């Protein structure tokens, strides 16, 4: 095994190589830094580095190892973190120019836990403006490109994280997700990502300056190049934090099954709400065929019993109520006026933004109450089925498009322009109900771009989704690196 080839190993495999003395944490760090230096100009994924500090940490971890101290299975492994997580003495900008010099005074809880587990963090990865797009570009750091095709998006808002992982600039990442911001970059870049059950990963230190309260719907979770890496990262990240830490202890239930043939599987490969590209759909149907050939029993007709259009509209309203909290007073009043003048028959995305941003608490509570009814139905559905398989998006990675505002942009689906935001349906199917889901790569579609599959299960049953992901990974082949970076 060459030193360079070690970069293609999983994070867990790299940790084992460090513990066995095959490579040091410092050497592994330098291999990643060389990848960053060689490919940064093309990809622009890691947008801020703290190399000397990282080298000090790696050297200290090597010293600990010689003294017989091992912090865990990822002791000495190199990683980066998404810009929006506080990493002491580095900027947390959220892609907002006014926050260019917002230097973190302490680590977020997630970063602190990763450091305590022996991870070496050398930089931060790019995000879109306000971490609110399926592309990753901003006026501070510019545009991140998809390593599979530089003309296309790597996804967002954890797009820099995914691009860094896919090119081995990093061996583990942590993202956040309110609208598929972990799942969508994993799908576009051929990676693994886990969107945890709401609330199990503390988001202290993942807030704009002055904000201490946490957003509804928003979660934090890992991106990686294997299911096993996702599992160990979630073990590190999950658990009570802040005020809860003195009393509450998280104990997620074990996976329901550990044999592919015994899983009760439902699949919903097309949306009743948004158009979907045939290239993607064909790849996912091929994936189901491969799983069936391995013994999986899959129903393509089982569904939870609710109106998916109503469900999606409910998600959009609660999503925009949550994200609208960071708007300026001027922006808020513009949305307030927009909601006032729009007719009730207008159900466009812009109308949902304006109504969501300007919700009265009474109205929000009634929407929340409807959400809770849906959660009860999901619980019933997952008493009959263990998992639901779904797409992550409406297509593979789409071309960069930075013109105008996101609600007005389109993507080409089967040769026709469709609204880029319609595909938020596949984000909200889990997020609205606080459900966990794991994204795994299913191979390369006929357009030469990677394709992911979303594995959804019941609230707090993260290990069930991860267990199935691991079994499917053995059949589907796992991570394939893009050409030209190794």
N, C-alpha and C positions, 0 to 999 in steps of 0.2 A: 504493500500500500504506500503510495507516494504522499508526501505532505499535502500537496494540492488536492488530491482526491478525498482527503479527510473532510473537506468542506462539503462534500455531497452526503456525508453521513448524517444521520439524524442527531438531534441534540443529545439524546440519551446515549447513542453510540459514541459520540465525542466525549461525553462525560466518562464513559468506561475507558476510553483510550487515555484520558488524563490520569485516571486513578491507577491504571496499569503501568504508567510511566512511558507510554509510547509517544506522547507529546505533552508538552507543558501548557498550562493556561496562557502563559505569555506568548508561546509560539503560535497557539491557535488564534489568539487575538491578532497577531501580526498577519496571519494568513487572511483573516477577514478584512483587516485594514488595507491590505494590498488589493483585495477584490474591490473595495470601495474606491481606492485611488485609480484603479484601472478602468472602472466602468461608471464612475460618478457622472462624468460629462454626458454620457449617453442616457443614463437612467434618471439621475437627480432624485434618488430615493432618500438617502441619508443627508439631511440638510444642515445638521449641526453636530460637531464632534467635540469630545472631551478626551482626547487621546492620552495625554499624559496622566490624567487621573485614572483612566482605565488601565494603563500600564502599571501604575502603582498597585491597583487592586489585584490585577492578575498575578503580579509578583508576590503579593502577600498571600494569595490563595495557594500559590505553588509552595511557599514556605510552610503554610499550614499543613499541606499534604505531606511534606517531609517529616512533620511532627506527629503524623498519624491522625490529624483532624480532617474529617470529610463532612462537609455541610449537607450533602445530599447527592442524588444521582446526577445533578447538573452542575456540580462543583467545577468551576473554572470555564464553563461554556460561555461563548461570546454572544451577546444579543444587542439589539437596539430597541427603543421604545417610541411609541407614537408621540408626536409633538405635544399633544394635549395633556399628557401625564407629567406632573411636576417631577423633575429630576434636578436636585439641588445645584444651584449656580448655572443652570442652563435656561434658555428662554422657553416659556410655554406661550406660544403665540395664537394658537387656534386658527392660524392663517389670517389673522386680523392685523393690518399694518400698525394700528395704534398700540398693539401689544408686542411689537418687535423687541422691546427691551424689558419685557416682563420676566425678570429672572426669578426662578423659584428659590425660596429661602429654605425649603426643606423638601424631602422626597414625599411623593404620594404614598399611600399605604401599599398600593400594588408594587411600586418600585422598591419600597423598603423590604417587602417580602421576597422579591426576586433577588435583591442584593444579599439578604440574609441566607438565601438558599445557595449562594455561591455563584450567581450569574455575574458576568463582567459586562457592564453596559458602557459602550463607547460612543453612542450618538443617539440622535433623535430623527424621526422620519416624517416626511412631508404629509400635509393634509390640505383639504380645500378650505376656502374662506368659511369661517365659523363651523368647521367640520360638518358641512351640510351639502355634500354633493357626491355623486358617483364618479366624479373625476377628482384629481388631486392637484390643484394649481392655486396659487395665491400671489399677491403682489410683493410678498417678502422673498420667497424662495423660488418662484417660478413653477414650472410644470414637471410633474413626474410622468415618465413614459412606461408603457407596458413592455417588459423585456421580450415578450413573444412577438411584438410588433410595435415599433417605436411610435407609429402613427396613431396608436390606440391607447385608451385609458387603462391604467392598472386597477381602476376602481377607486372608491372612496367611501367613507372618509379615511380609512386606514390604507390608502393606496401606496404611500411610501413604505409602509410596513411590509406589504405584500411584495412589492418590487424588490426590496432589500433581501427578503427571504428567498425569492425565486432565483436571485443571482448570487446567493451565498455571501452577500455582504454581512448577513446576520444569520444565526441559526435558530433564533426564537424571537417572537415579537408579541407585544400586547396591544390590542386595539380596543375600540369601543364601538357600540352598535345601538342605534335607535331606529335606523332605516336600512339595515343590511350592511352597515359600515365595517363589519368583520367579514360577513358572509360573502358579500359581493366582490371585494378584492380577492378573497380566496378562490372564488369561482373564476374570475377573470385571469388569474395568474397561475392556476393549476395547483393550489395549495389546500391545506387543511385549516379549518377555522372553527372555533366553538363559541356560539352565542349562548351564554349561560342563562339559567333561570334568573329572573329579575331579583336583584338584591343580594345574591350570594357572594359577589365579588365587590368589596368596598370601593367606592369611587371618591373617597376623600383625597384631595389633591388632583382631581380631574374636574376642576371648576374654573371658570373665568375669575379674575380678581374681584374680590368683594362678595362672591357667592359662596354661601355655606350650606344652603339647602340643595337637595338632589332632585334631578328631573325625573318625572314619571317616564317609564318606558326604557330609559337608557341603562345599558349594562356594559361591563368591561370583560374582556376575555382574550384568550391566546390565539395566535396564528402560528402554524408550524408546518413541517414537512412530513409529519407522520401522525397517526392517531395516538400512538404511545406518548409522543411529545406533548400533545394536547392534554392527555390525562395527567401527566406529572405536573404540567404547568397549572392546570386547574386546581390540583391538590395544593400547590403553593399559594395560589391567589385567593381561593375561596375561604370564607370564614368571617365571623363577625368582626366589625371594626368600629372605631369611634365610640360613641356612648354605649353601644351594645356589647363591646368586647369584655367588659367586666363580668358579664353574666351569661350571655348566650354562647352556645357552641354548636357549630354546624356539623351535622352528620347526615350526609346524603345517603339515600337508600342504595343498596347494591343494584347492579344491572338485573333486569327481570330474567334475562336469558343469557346463555353463553354459547349457544349453538345456532347457526344461521337457519337450520331447518325447523327450529321450534319457534322462531319469532313469528308473531302474527303481524303481517305487513300490509298496510294500505298504501296505494300510490295515487297521486293526483298530479299528472304531468302537464296539464294545460289549465289555464285560468278561465273562469267564466267572465272575468272582468277586463283582462288586457290581452292584446294580440301577442302571439309568440312566434318566433322565427322557426321555420321548419328544420333548419340545420341543428338548432339546439334540441328540438323535440325528438328528432331522429336519433341523436346521440343518447338521449336519456332513455328512449325505448330500447335501444341496443344495450344499454346498461341493465335494464330490467331483465332482458333476455339472458344476459350473462349471469345475473344473480339467480334466475330461475334454473338455469343449467346446473348451478351449484347446489340446488335443492331448496331455494327460497320459495315460500308460498305467498304470492302477492295478489291482493285484490285491487283492481283498478276501478271499482265502482263504489267502494265504501267511502262515506263522507260524514263528517259531523252534520247535524241537522240544523243548519241555519242558512240565511240568505247571504251569500258571499258578497254581493254588491253592498248590502247594508253593513256588513261586517267591515268591508274595506273603507266605506265612508266614515264609519265610527273611528277606525284607526287614524285616518287622515285628520279628523277633527281633534282627537286627543294628541296626536303627534304635533300638530301645529300649535295647540295650546301649550305643550311643553316647550317646544323650541322657540315659541314667541316670547318667552320670558327674557330672552337675551337681547331683544330688539330695543332700539332707542325710543324715547318718548315720541319723537316725530314719526318714526316708522309705525309705532303702535297706533297712533291716532289716524294715520293714513289707512291702516287696516280696519280700524273701527268705522271710519266713514265708508270704506268700501263695502263692509258687511251691511251697513245701514241701507245703502242704495241698491244692492243686488236683489233681484226678485227671488222668491223662494224656489222657483223652478230652475234656477241656475245652480247646477251641481258640478261646475267645472272645478279644476284643481285650484285655480286662483280663488274661487268663491269659498272653497273649503279652507284655504289658508286664512282668509280674512275672518271667516266665522270662527275658526279654531283659535286664532290669536286673541280674539275679542270676547271669548266666552265669559259669561257671568258664572260665578261659582255654582249657583243653583242649576244652570244648564250643564255645567261640567259634571256635577254629581249625578244627574240623570243619565248622562252618557256613561259615566263610570259604572253606574248601576246596571246598565245594559251590558257593559263589558263583563261584569261579574256573572251575568246570566250565561254569556258565551263561555266563560271559564268553566261553569258547571257542565255545559254541554261537551266541552273538550274532555272533561274528566270522565263523563259517560262514554265518549268515543274511545278513550284510551283504556277503558275497562274491557272493551272488545278487541282492540288492536294495540300492539306494543309501540309501533312507530308508524309515521306517515312520511312517505318519500315525496319530495316536491322539487321543482326547479328553484334556483336562486334568483334568476333574472329572466328577461324575455329574450335574451340573445347572448352570444359570446361578447367579448369586449368590443365596444363600439369606438369609432374614430373620435379623436379630440374635437371638442366643439366648445369654444369659450365665448361665443357671440351671444349677446343679450343675457337674459335671466333664465335660470333653469326651468321654470314652468313653461317657457315658450319654446324650448329646444325640442327637437325631434330626433329619433333614431330610425334607421331603415329596418323594417320588419317585412320579410318576404317581398322586397322591392317597393314597399310603400312607406311613407313617413308616418310614424306614430309618436305620440307624446312620450318623451323620455321618462316622465314621472309615473305613467300608468303602471309600470312594472313594480312600483312600490307595493303592489298587492302581495308579492312574494316575500317582502320584508315584513309586512303587517300581519301575515297569517300566523306568525309566532309572537311577534312583539306585542301586539295588542293584548294578548292573553298571558303574557309573562312566561311563555313556554321556552324551554331550551331547544337548541338545534345544533347539529354538527354538519359542516360542509366537508365533503371529500371530493377529490378529483376523480373523474370518470374516464380520463383519456382526452385525446385531441379530436375535436369535431372535424367535419369535412372541410371547413374553412381554414384549417390549420391552427385554430386557437383552442385553448383548454376549456373544459366544461366541468362544472361542479354539480353535485347532487346534495340537496338539503334533507337531513334526517331529523324529523321532529318527534318529540315525545312529550309526556305529561310533565307538569310543573314539578320541579325538584328531582326529576328522574334523569338528570344529566348523564349519569353513568350508563343508563340504558342506551341513549343515543350514541355515546362514545364506544360502548361495547359493540354495537352493530356496525359502527364505522370501522372499527378494527377488523371485524370479520369480513366486511365488504372490501376493505383495502387489500386483503390477501387475494381476493378474486380479481379485483380491478387493476391492481398493479401499483397503486400509490403515486407518489410524486415523480414526475418526469421533468428534468431541468430544461429550460429553453436553450436553444443552440447559441453558441458564441460566447459563453461566459465562464467556461471551465476548461 
